[in-house]
């Protein structure tokens, strides 16, 4: 049986143009409310920004076969993308107007396999520390029973947005 998947997305330049014009938390709340389009990676993977507050971001995903690696479980790159998004957006939520971030590194530990019959998983990101030029965040990937599936830490570089 052939399996297919079709999806669409909005122009990512619309959201990118809004970065730095307002606080990072305001930007993320605009995404969450649907007033700014979600990034294309969210449509590609089927993940959603579920919650955001100062220093905190949550992404969710219902794993499916389209996320599988050749050995029959969700590919680690899907975990890493969710963890990177949660950690990075937790950092973004702390930024004042005119500032942005980019991930410098991501250190991921895979603890349990994820499969399509598991149900919704959540990546919860939290800022651990923040300075003038860098921030450190962590993220945990949890199953529906709040068992930890993977863990990551991320260093982020903070910088002024040109023209903001």
Backbone as numpy.savetxt, mean C-alpha at the origin, in Angstrom:
# Nx Ny Nz CAx CAy CAz Cx Cy Cz
-10.12 -25.38 -18.70 -10.95 -24.21 -18.70 -10.06 -22.96 -18.70
-10.30 -22.08 -19.66 -9.55 -20.83 -19.74 -10.04 -19.85 -18.70
-9.10 -19.17 -18.07 -9.45 -18.14 -17.10 -9.00 -16.79 -17.65
-9.84 -15.78 -17.47 -9.48 -14.44 -17.91 -9.81 -13.44 -16.81
-9.21 -12.29 -16.93 -9.48 -11.22 -15.98 -9.37 -9.90 -16.74
-10.37 -9.05 -16.57 -10.38 -7.75 -17.22 -10.56 -6.68 -16.15
-9.83 -5.59 -16.29 -9.99 -4.48 -15.36 -9.61 -3.19 -16.06
-10.00 -2.07 -15.47 -9.63 -0.78 -16.02 -9.21 0.14 -14.90
-8.63 1.29 -15.27 -8.14 2.24 -14.28 -8.23 3.64 -14.85
-8.08 4.61 -13.96 -8.11 6.02 -14.35 -6.69 6.53 -14.56
-6.58 7.68 -15.17 -5.30 8.32 -15.46 -4.53 8.58 -14.16
-3.36 7.95 -13.99 -2.60 8.15 -12.75 -2.05 9.57 -12.60
-1.97 10.33 -13.69 -1.45 11.69 -13.61 -2.38 12.60 -12.79
-3.65 12.25 -12.72 -4.61 13.07 -11.96 -4.23 13.08 -10.49
-4.02 11.88 -9.92 -3.64 11.79 -8.50 -2.23 12.31 -8.29
-1.31 11.98 -9.19 0.08 12.43 -9.04 0.17 13.95 -8.98
-0.67 14.64 -9.74 -0.66 16.10 -9.75 -1.13 16.68 -8.42
-1.86 15.91 -7.64 -2.39 16.40 -6.36 -1.42 16.20 -5.20
-0.37 15.40 -5.40 0.60 15.14 -4.32 1.28 16.44 -3.91
1.30 16.72 -2.63 1.96 17.91 -2.11 1.08 19.14 -2.03
-0.09 19.09 -2.66 -1.04 20.21 -2.60 -2.07 19.90 -1.52
-1.68 20.08 -0.30 -2.44 19.66 0.87 -1.58 18.66 1.62
-1.97 18.34 2.83 -1.19 17.38 3.61 -1.28 15.98 3.00
-0.35 15.12 3.39 -0.39 13.73 2.93 -1.65 13.03 3.39
-2.11 13.34 4.60 -3.34 12.72 5.11 -4.54 13.18 4.28
-4.58 14.46 3.94 -5.67 14.96 3.10 -5.67 14.24 1.75
-4.51 14.10 1.13 -4.38 13.40 -0.16 -4.92 11.97 -0.06
-4.51 11.24 0.97 -4.95 9.85 1.12 -6.45 9.76 1.40
-6.97 10.70 2.15 -8.42 10.70 2.41 -9.21 11.00 1.14
-8.64 11.81 0.24 -9.27 12.07 -1.06 -9.29 10.79 -1.91
-8.19 10.02 -1.86 -8.17 8.71 -2.55 -9.21 7.77 -1.96
-9.23 7.69 -0.64 -10.15 6.79 0.05 -11.61 7.14 -0.27
-11.91 8.42 -0.38 -13.28 8.86 -0.66 -13.64 8.75 -2.15
-12.65 8.44 -2.99 -12.91 8.33 -4.42 -12.90 9.65 -5.16
-12.49 10.72 -4.49 -12.42 12.03 -5.15 -11.14 12.16 -5.99
-10.17 11.32 -5.72 -8.98 11.16 -6.57 -8.95 9.70 -6.99
-8.50 9.43 -8.23 -8.47 8.03 -8.68 -7.39 7.22 -7.98
-7.72 5.97 -7.71 -6.76 5.04 -7.12 -5.63 4.78 -8.11
-4.46 4.43 -7.63 -3.35 4.13 -8.55 -3.64 2.86 -9.35
-3.12 2.77 -10.57 -3.36 1.59 -11.40 -2.97 0.26 -10.75
-1.94 0.26 -9.89 -1.53 -0.99 -9.25 -2.67 -1.57 -8.39
-3.50 -0.70 -7.84 -4.64 -1.18 -7.04 -5.60 -1.98 -7.91
-5.88 -1.50 -9.12 -6.75 -2.24 -10.04 -6.08 -3.52 -10.52
-4.79 -3.43 -10.81 -4.06 -4.60 -11.30 -4.12 -5.75 -10.29
-3.89 -5.44 -9.02 -3.90 -6.48 -7.99 -5.27 -6.72 -7.38
-6.16 -5.72 -7.45 -7.45 -5.84 -6.79 -7.38 -5.47 -5.32
-6.43 -4.62 -4.95 -6.31 -4.21 -3.55 -6.94 -2.85 -3.35
-7.39 -2.61 -2.13 -8.08 -1.37 -1.79 -7.44 -0.70 -0.59
-7.37 0.63 -0.64 -7.06 1.41 0.56 -8.32 1.37 1.40
-8.22 0.82 2.57 -9.40 0.59 3.40 -9.54 1.60 4.54
-8.39 2.09 5.01 -8.42 2.96 6.19 -7.14 3.80 6.20
-7.25 5.03 6.66 -6.07 5.88 6.79 -6.28 6.87 7.93
-5.23 7.08 8.70 -5.21 8.08 9.76 -3.76 8.53 9.90
-3.49 9.47 10.75 -2.12 9.98 10.91 -1.20 8.84 11.36
-0.20 8.51 10.52 0.77 7.46 10.84 0.26 6.05 10.68
-0.87 5.87 9.98 -1.52 4.56 9.90 -2.23 4.42 8.55
-2.04 3.27 7.89 -2.74 2.98 6.63 -3.02 1.49 6.53
-4.17 1.14 5.99 -4.57 -0.25 5.84 -5.01 -0.50 4.40
-4.43 -1.54 3.79 -4.83 -2.01 2.47 -5.38 -3.41 2.61
-6.36 -3.76 1.77 -6.94 -5.10 1.80 -6.95 -5.71 0.41
-7.04 -7.03 0.38 -7.08 -7.78 -0.87 -7.72 -9.13 -0.59
-8.57 -9.56 -1.51 -9.09 -10.92 -1.45 -8.25 -11.72 -2.44
-7.37 -12.60 -1.96 -6.49 -13.35 -2.86 -7.27 -14.26 -3.80
-6.81 -14.32 -5.03 -7.40 -15.20 -6.02 -6.32 -15.93 -6.80
-6.73 -16.82 -7.68 -5.77 -17.56 -8.51 -4.88 -16.64 -9.34
-5.40 -15.47 -9.71 -4.61 -14.54 -10.52 -3.38 -14.01 -9.78
-3.31 -14.24 -8.47 -2.16 -13.82 -7.67 -1.15 -14.95 -7.46
-1.44 -16.14 -7.97 -0.64 -17.32 -7.67 0.72 -17.35 -8.37
1.66 -17.99 -7.70 2.95 -18.34 -8.28 2.85 -19.77 -8.82
3.90 -20.33 -9.40 3.81 -21.68 -9.97 3.59 -22.81 -8.96
3.79 -22.55 -7.66 3.62 -23.64 -6.68 2.27 -23.62 -5.98
1.35 -22.74 -6.44 -0.03 -22.80 -5.96 -0.35 -21.96 -4.74
0.39 -20.90 -4.53 0.04 -19.96 -3.46 0.31 -18.54 -3.98
-0.14 -17.55 -3.21 0.01 -16.16 -3.63 1.50 -15.81 -3.71
1.87 -15.18 -4.82 3.25 -14.78 -5.07 3.72 -13.78 -4.02
4.96 -13.92 -3.57 5.52 -13.01 -2.58 5.54 -11.56 -3.02
5.58 -11.32 -4.33 5.55 -9.95 -4.83 4.23 -9.26 -4.52
3.15 -10.03 -4.44 1.85 -9.45 -4.07 1.90 -9.03 -2.61
2.45 -9.89 -1.74 2.62 -9.54 -0.32 3.45 -8.26 -0.23
4.60 -8.27 -0.93 5.52 -7.13 -0.84 4.87 -5.84 -1.30
4.08 -5.90 -2.37 3.40 -4.70 -2.86 2.42 -4.17 -1.82
1.66 -5.06 -1.21 0.72 -4.62 -0.18 1.45 -4.01 1.02
2.53 -4.66 1.45 3.28 -4.18 2.60 3.95 -2.84 2.30
4.52 -2.71 1.10 5.15 -1.46 0.68 4.11 -0.34 0.63
2.93 -0.64 0.11 1.86 0.37 0.03 1.42 0.81 1.42
1.23 -0.14 2.33 0.77 0.19 3.68 1.81 1.00 4.44
3.07 0.58 4.38 4.13 1.31 5.08 4.32 2.70 4.47
4.37 2.77 3.15 4.58 4.05 2.49 3.44 5.02 2.72
2.23 4.55 2.64 1.09 5.45 2.86 0.98 5.86 4.32
1.42 5.01 5.24 1.48 5.43 6.65 2.42 6.62 6.79
3.56 6.57 6.10 4.49 7.70 6.10 3.84 8.91 5.43
3.24 8.70 4.28 2.62 9.82 3.56 1.58 10.52 4.43
0.87 9.77 5.24 -0.18 10.36 6.07 0.36 11.33 7.12
1.66 11.33 7.35 2.26 12.23 8.35 2.86 13.49 7.72
2.88 13.56 6.39 3.60 14.64 5.71 2.78 15.93 5.62
3.46 17.06 5.82 2.77 18.34 5.65 2.63 18.68 4.18
1.86 19.71 3.90 1.72 20.19 2.53 3.09 20.51 1.94
3.26 20.16 0.67 4.51 20.45 -0.02 5.57 19.38 0.07
5.25 18.29 0.80 6.23 17.20 0.97 5.71 15.90 0.35
6.65 15.06 -0.05 6.33 13.74 -0.59 7.37 12.75 -0.07
7.23 11.50 -0.45 8.16 10.45 -0.01 8.41 9.49 -1.15
9.44 8.72 -1.01 9.65 7.54 -1.86 10.31 6.47 -1.01
10.01 5.22 -1.29 10.62 4.12 -0.54 12.09 3.99 -0.91
12.94 3.87 0.10 14.36 3.63 -0.11 14.67 2.14 -0.07
13.97 1.43 0.80 14.15 -0.01 0.88 12.91 -0.65 1.47
12.83 -1.95 1.31 11.74 -2.74 1.87 12.32 -4.09 2.28
12.24 -4.41 3.56 12.74 -5.68 4.07 11.54 -6.52 4.47
11.29 -7.61 3.73 10.09 -8.42 3.93 10.45 -9.78 4.50
9.67 -10.23 5.46 9.77 -11.59 6.01 8.45 -12.30 5.74
8.50 -13.38 4.97 7.31 -14.18 4.66 7.18 -15.26 5.73
6.04 -15.32 6.40 5.87 -16.22 7.54 4.91 -17.38 7.27
3.85 -17.14 6.49 2.86 -18.18 6.19 2.41 -18.03 4.74
1.99 -19.13 4.12 1.47 -19.02 2.75 0.07 -18.40 2.74
-0.25 -17.76 1.61 -1.58 -17.20 1.39 -2.18 -17.92 0.19
-3.45 -18.32 0.31 -4.14 -19.01 -0.79 -5.49 -18.35 -1.06
-6.08 -18.70 -2.18 -7.34 -18.10 -2.60 -8.50 -18.43 -1.67
-8.41 -19.50 -0.91 -9.52 -19.86 -0.01 -9.41 -19.22 1.37
-8.42 -18.36 1.55 -8.15 -17.75 2.86 -9.15 -16.64 3.21
-9.64 -15.92 2.24 -10.46 -14.75 2.51 -9.60 -13.49 2.51
-10.22 -12.37 2.85 -9.56 -11.07 2.77 -8.35 -10.99 3.70
-7.23 -10.50 3.15 -6.04 -10.22 3.95 -5.87 -8.70 4.02
-5.22 -8.25 5.11 -5.02 -6.82 5.32 -3.56 -6.52 5.61
-3.04 -5.47 4.98 -1.70 -4.97 5.27 -1.88 -3.69 6.08
-1.35 -3.70 7.30 -1.50 -2.58 8.22 -0.14 -1.92 8.40
-0.04 -0.66 7.99 1.20 0.08 8.08 1.18 1.10 9.20
2.34 1.26 9.87 2.48 2.18 10.99 3.84 2.86 10.91
3.88 4.15 11.15 5.14 4.88 11.19 5.81 4.63 12.54
7.08 4.25 12.49 7.85 4.02 13.72 8.62 5.26 14.14
9.21 5.96 13.17 9.93 7.20 13.48 10.02 8.03 12.21
10.15 9.34 12.42 10.24 10.24 11.27 11.15 11.41 11.62
12.01 11.75 10.67 12.90 12.90 10.84 12.66 13.90 9.73
13.65 14.74 9.47 13.50 15.75 8.42 13.67 15.16 7.03
14.51 14.12 6.90 14.82 13.57 5.57 14.39 12.13 5.37
14.18 11.40 6.45 13.78 9.99 6.32 12.72 9.63 7.35
12.02 8.55 7.05 11.04 7.99 7.99 11.17 6.48 7.95
10.83 5.83 9.03 10.85 4.38 9.14 9.44 3.91 9.47
8.97 2.94 8.70 7.62 2.40 8.93 7.68 0.88 8.92
6.68 0.26 9.50 6.53 -1.18 9.44 5.14 -1.50 8.92
4.99 -2.71 8.41 3.67 -3.17 7.98 3.55 -4.66 8.28
2.36 -5.07 8.62 2.05 -6.48 8.89 0.94 -6.92 7.97
1.07 -8.10 7.38 0.01 -8.69 6.57 -0.70 -9.71 7.45
-2.03 -9.52 7.62 -2.81 -10.36 8.53 -3.91 -11.09 7.78
-4.20 -12.32 8.23 -5.32 -13.08 7.67 -6.61 -12.66 8.37
-7.77 -13.22 7.99 -9.04 -12.82 8.61 -9.11 -13.07 10.12
-8.25 -13.96 10.64 -8.21 -14.22 12.09 -7.12 -13.42 12.78
-6.53 -12.46 12.07 -5.45 -11.61 12.57 -4.15 -12.36 12.85
-3.97 -13.51 12.19 -2.66 -14.18 12.25 -1.72 -13.46 11.29
-0.48 -13.29 11.70 0.48 -12.58 10.86 1.00 -13.51 9.76
0.93 -13.03 8.53 1.35 -13.79 7.35 2.72 -13.34 6.85
3.00 -12.05 7.00 4.27 -11.47 6.58 4.46 -10.16 7.33
5.71 -9.72 7.37 6.07 -8.50 8.08 7.11 -7.76 7.24
7.08 -6.43 7.27 8.07 -5.65 6.53 8.42 -4.38 7.28
9.63 -3.92 7.04 10.04 -2.58 7.45 10.46 -1.83 6.20
10.26 -0.53 6.22 10.57 0.30 5.06 11.18 1.61 5.51
12.28 1.99 4.88 12.85 3.32 5.05 12.35 4.17 3.89
11.94 5.38 4.18 11.44 6.28 3.14 12.21 7.59 3.17
12.49 8.11 1.99 13.11 9.42 1.86 12.01 10.46 1.73
12.13 11.54 2.47 11.18 12.64 2.43 11.80 13.78 1.64
10.99 14.42 0.80 11.52 15.50 -0.05 10.41 16.49 -0.40
10.80 17.75 -0.69 9.80 18.74 -1.11 9.31 18.44 -2.53
8.03 18.68 -2.76 7.43 18.49 -4.08 7.72 19.74 -4.92
8.40 19.59 -6.04 8.65 20.76 -6.89 7.34 21.41 -7.34
7.25 22.71 -7.17 6.07 23.44 -7.62 4.88 23.39 -6.70
5.01 22.69 -5.58 3.85 22.59 -4.66 3.80 23.77 -3.73
